[in-house]
């Protein structure tokens, strides 16, 4: 889905929005009272917009946003790489904040003052087979993304129907309780937002293939922010980890996390790993040769998991798959229950992203750095 190069936090203290020019735009049609830092077009020039967030319904939670992580997906959405044509756009799906108000049916789960986080989706149909099984991200009617999506009709806020969802580069947000997550007691609030993106994106396939199993060997392709989270979580699950990187430049960083690093530019080094890796988590978002990676997987049980949103189709080595029985699959974030589980796991195992905290006025420059 995305390649994190680093995690930068956008600090937006409640009711103290960044200083830019005003425009008028709404999540609630004609609404006002909330503020967002948004891109007016495909350029990474951020401006201040006033919008209206809906009052919380019976199952909603209203959240004052304190931190929002910056993700490479923000760039792809702003510049239209992934088909977005809705502007102004406030990105941000790594949200952490404090509950300001709670609907009556959400009161058994949340209370005013709770620390909460919100990830990459804010709604699904909550009734189809996928949602019932905890795979809201694969909702039959399509999950509603935290930003850049169109708010659906008949989901409790028809005053928002047809408006684009606006993300966490804003002062506050209102979401259904199912898509808000309790930050474990003692977890720094700034840590929770990125975990609801990079954390769940890597935890989901690792929980499926690695967690609870002995003697697992995990490969991680790419060693940016997303790859680093995969390494940390896999190590916390007790796995041996090998990082596949383009060069040996980050060997020291890999060793500091207890992982080995192999340069894909050295075929002999990769060849030495033939049939030895149980699961490969591929975080790279640019086109690359996956045939070499597949050769390192164990026969029958070995699985390559693709996380990067690469537009160009891959070439699969059919005979290699036929004669080894290895598998290739994709994975997109994780469901709501799994996201809460991931937060608890990361807190219990002291897994956290590396952070650089910036102020809102530095966000535009930080986006250009990501680019």
Order of alpha helices (4+ residues) and beta strands (2+ residues): beta-beta-beta-beta-alpha-beta-beta-beta-alpha-beta-beta-beta-alpha-alpha-beta-alpha-beta-alpha-beta-alpha-beta-alpha-beta-alpha-beta-alpha-beta-alpha
